[in-house]
Amino acid sequence: MAAATAPAEQTPKTSPAPVPFDFSQPPVIEGFDPLPRVKDETFKEKFLRKTKENPFVPLGCLGTAGALMYGLRAFHQGKTRQSQLLMRGRIFAQGFTVCAIIFGVFTTALKPKQ
């Protein structure tokens, strides 16, 4: 008896599923054209540029930190009156810093685009 051989079943060849994202490239968003970056800034360059734009914010931060450190030192030494005055000075310096930030935001918003 001859054994009947069944024809080999052929599996349909399917193409691999398309990859929705190419993670090596930024996503393409229809109608959005990002501005090309002229040059990446280092931390130091950005800090210096921002300080030149609004010099009162770093001064307020330094004043806040100085009053805090000196006030904590006075508190540790037991000089409660001086400590209280320095903590009030810290609050004043924080308020100055917040006002400087708000002023900087408004001046940046009102400055004409170049």
GROMACS elastic network, one bead per residue, 0.5 to 0.9 nm:
[ bonds ]
;  ai    aj funct       b0    kb
    1     4     6  0.89707   500
    5     8     6  0.85768   500
    6     9     6  0.83694   500
    7    10     6  0.88280   500
   10    13     6  0.87637   500
   11    14     6  0.89187   500
   14    17     6  0.85638   500
   15    18     6  0.84390   500
   16    19     6  0.87084   500
   17    20     6  0.89597   500
   18    21     6  0.89185   500
   19    22     6  0.70748   500
   21    24     6  0.87659   500
   21    25     6  0.84854   500
   21    27     6  0.73822   500
   22    25     6  0.57867   500
   22    26     6  0.78076   500
   22    27     6  0.77281   500
   23    26     6  0.70673   500
   23    27     6  0.81138   500
   25    28     6  0.86399   500
   28    32     6  0.80292   500
   28    33     6  0.89593   500
   29    32     6  0.55772   500
   29    33     6  0.80011   500
   30    33     6  0.83077   500
   33    36     6  0.88991   500
   34    37     6  0.88739   500
   35    38     6  0.89710   500
   36    39     6  0.89933   500
   37    40     6  0.69549   500
   41    44     6  0.79680   500
   41    45     6  0.58640   500
   41    46     6  0.59612   500
   42    45     6  0.52539   500
   42    46     6  0.62125   500
   42    47     6  0.85341   500
   43    46     6  0.52265   500
   43    47     6  0.60233   500
   43    48     6  0.86069   500
   44    47     6  0.50728   500
   44    48     6  0.61505   500
   44    49     6  0.85745   500
   45    48     6  0.52293   500
   45    49     6  0.61446   500
   45    50     6  0.86076   500
   46    49     6  0.50856   500
   46    50     6  0.60660   500
   46    51     6  0.84396   500
   47    50     6  0.52265   500
   47    51     6  0.60233   500
   47    52     6  0.86131   500
   48    51     6  0.50384   500
   48    52     6  0.61944   500
   48    53     6  0.86561   500
   49    52     6  0.52126   500
   49    53     6  0.63022   500
   49    54     6  0.88465   500
   50    54     6  0.62436   500
   50    55     6  0.77644   500
   51    54     6  0.52775   500
   51    56     6  0.79588   500
   51    57     6  0.76092   500
   51    58     6  0.68982   500
   52    55     6  0.56763   500
   53   104     6  0.79213   500
   53   108     6  0.88490   500
   54    57     6  0.63127   500
   54    58     6  0.82162   500
   54   100     6  0.76886   500
   54   101     6  0.80880   500
   54   103     6  0.87821   500
   54   104     6  0.61178   500
   55    58     6  0.60977   500
   55    59     6  0.67200   500
   55    60     6  0.89910   500
   55   100     6  0.87365   500
   56    59     6  0.50339   500
   56    60     6  0.60200   500
   56    61     6  0.85678   500
   56    96     6  0.84165   500
   56    97     6  0.71521   500
   56   100     6  0.59466   500
   56   101     6  0.82604   500
   57    60     6  0.51113   500
   57    61     6  0.61908   500
   57    62     6  0.86504   500
   57    96     6  0.82447   500
   57    97     6  0.53674   500
   57    98     6  0.79394   500
   57    99     6  0.87449   500
   57   100     6  0.56534   500
   57   101     6  0.62870   500
   57   104     6  0.86422   500
   58    62     6  0.60925   500
   58    63     6  0.84764   500
   58    97     6  0.79896   500
   59    62     6  0.51423   500
   59    63     6  0.60876   500
   59    64     6  0.85539   500
   59    97     6  0.78796   500
   60    64     6  0.60343   500
   60    65     6  0.85499   500
   60    93     6  0.56513   500
   60    94     6  0.67340   500
   60    95     6  0.85308   500
   60    96     6  0.61590   500
   60    98     6  0.84386   500
   60   100     6  0.79799   500
   61    64     6  0.50762   500
   61    65     6  0.61382   500
   61    66     6  0.84593   500
   61    93     6  0.75010   500
   61    94     6  0.73510   500
   61    97     6  0.64467   500
   62    65     6  0.51467   500
   62    66     6  0.59358   500
   62    67     6  0.84880   500
   62    93     6  0.87431   500
   63    66     6  0.50949   500
   63    67     6  0.60541   500
   63    68     6  0.84488   500
   63    89     6  0.86773   500
   63    90     6  0.73433   500
   63    93     6  0.58771   500
   63    94     6  0.82218   500
   63    97     6  0.89264   500
   64    67     6  0.53127   500
   64    68     6  0.61060   500
   64    69     6  0.86374   500
   64    89     6  0.78621   500
   64    90     6  0.50090   500
   64    91     6  0.75874   500
   64    92     6  0.81736   500
   64    93     6  0.50733   500
   64    94     6  0.58714   500
   64    97     6  0.82813   500
   65    68     6  0.50800   500
   65    69     6  0.60881   500
   65    70     6  0.85043   500
   65    90     6  0.76686   500
   65    93     6  0.88571   500
   66    69     6  0.52522   500
   66    70     6  0.60257   500
   66    71     6  0.82504   500
   66    90     6  0.81185   500
   67    70     6  0.52536   500
   67    71     6  0.57483   500
   67    72     6  0.84000   500
   67    86     6  0.55769   500
   67    87     6  0.67807   500
   67    88     6  0.87571   500
   67    89     6  0.63957   500
   67    90     6  0.51744   500
   67    91     6  0.89791   500
   67    93     6  0.81228   500
   68    71     6  0.50823   500
   68    72     6  0.60504   500
   68    73     6  0.85345   500
   68    86     6  0.70564   500
   68    87     6  0.65219   500
   68    89     6  0.85450   500
   68    90     6  0.59999   500
   69    72     6  0.52144   500
   69    73     6  0.62009   500
   69    74     6  0.86565   500
   70    73     6  0.50482   500
   70    74     6  0.61655   500
   70    75     6  0.85871   500
   70    83     6  0.79210   500
   70    86     6  0.72159   500
   71    74     6  0.50381   500
   71    75     6  0.60981   500
   71    76     6  0.85648   500
   71    82     6  0.72003   500
   71    84     6  0.74106   500
   71    85     6  0.79400   500
   71    86     6  0.50095   500
   71    87     6  0.60430   500
   71    90     6  0.84802   500
   72    76     6  0.61083   500
   72    77     6  0.86128   500
   72    83     6  0.68050   500
   72    86     6  0.86101   500
   72    87     6  0.84677   500
   73    76     6  0.50658   500
   73    77     6  0.62762   500
   73    78     6  0.87271   500
   73    79     6  0.88019   500
   73    83     6  0.79585   500
   74    77     6  0.50723   500
   74    78     6  0.62992   500
   74    79     6  0.52108   500
   74    80     6  0.70829   500
   74    81     6  0.87931   500
   74    82     6  0.64789   500
   74    83     6  0.52280   500
   74    86     6  0.86016   500
   75    78     6  0.50943   500
   75    79     6  0.55552   500
   75    80     6  0.57438   500
   75    81     6  0.87168   500
   75    82     6  0.78489   500
   75    83     6  0.52068   500
   75    84     6  0.82848   500
   76    79     6  0.75874   500
   76    80     6  0.88575   500
   76    83     6  0.88660   500
   77    80     6  0.84341   500
   78    81     6  0.88563   500
   78    83     6  0.83493   500
   79    82     6  0.55800   500
   79    83     6  0.60458   500
   79    84     6  0.87090   500
   80    84     6  0.60957   500
   80    85     6  0.86526   500
   81    84     6  0.52259   500
   81    85     6  0.63666   500
   81    86     6  0.87188   500
   82    85     6  0.51280   500
   82    86     6  0.61608   500
   82    87     6  0.86092   500
   83    86     6  0.51524   500
   83    87     6  0.61705   500
   83    88     6  0.86676   500
   84    87     6  0.51174   500
   84    88     6  0.62781   500
   84    89     6  0.85977   500
   85    88     6  0.51247   500
   85    89     6  0.61956   500
   85    90     6  0.86570   500
   86    90     6  0.61000   500
   86    91     6  0.86705   500
   87    91     6  0.63948   500
   87    92     6  0.87038   500
   88    91     6  0.50875   500
   88    92     6  0.63365   500
   88    93     6  0.86716   500
   89    93     6  0.61253   500
   89    94     6  0.85692   500
   90    94     6  0.61025   500
   90    95     6  0.85740   500
   91    94     6  0.50520   500
   91    95     6  0.62001   500
   91    96     6  0.85833   500
   92    95     6  0.51186   500
   92    96     6  0.61745   500
   92    97     6  0.86605   500
   93    97     6  0.61654   500
   93    98     6  0.86808   500
   94    97     6  0.50258   500
   94    98     6  0.62308   500
   94    99     6  0.86126   500
   95    98     6  0.51214   500
   95    99     6  0.61496   500
   95   100     6  0.85213   500
   96    99     6  0.51555   500
   96   100     6  0.61095   500
   96   101     6  0.86757   500
   97   100     6  0.50020   500
   97   101     6  0.62154   500
   97   102     6  0.87002   500
   98   101     6  0.50864   500
   98   102     6  0.62667   500
   98   103     6  0.85746   500
   99   102     6  0.51004   500
   99   103     6  0.60278   500
   99   104     6  0.84702   500
  100   103     6  0.50425   500
  100   104     6  0.60378   500
  100   105     6  0.85996   500
  101   104     6  0.50402   500
  101   105     6  0.62054   500
  101   106     6  0.87260   500
  102   105     6  0.50893   500
  102   106     6  0.62944   500
  102   107     6  0.86712   500
  103   106     6  0.52185   500
  103   107     6  0.61782   500
  103   108     6  0.85562   500
  104   107     6  0.51747   500
  104   108     6  0.60356   500
  104   109     6  0.85051   500
  105   108     6  0.51715   500
  105   109     6  0.61270   500
  105   110     6  0.86562   500
  106   109     6  0.50490   500
  106   110     6  0.61372   500
  106   111     6  0.85178   500
  107   110     6  0.51335   500
  107   111     6  0.59769   500
  108   111     6  0.51813   500
  108   112     6  0.84304   500
  109   112     6  0.79940   500
  110   113     6  0.89738   500
  111   114     6  0.89057   500
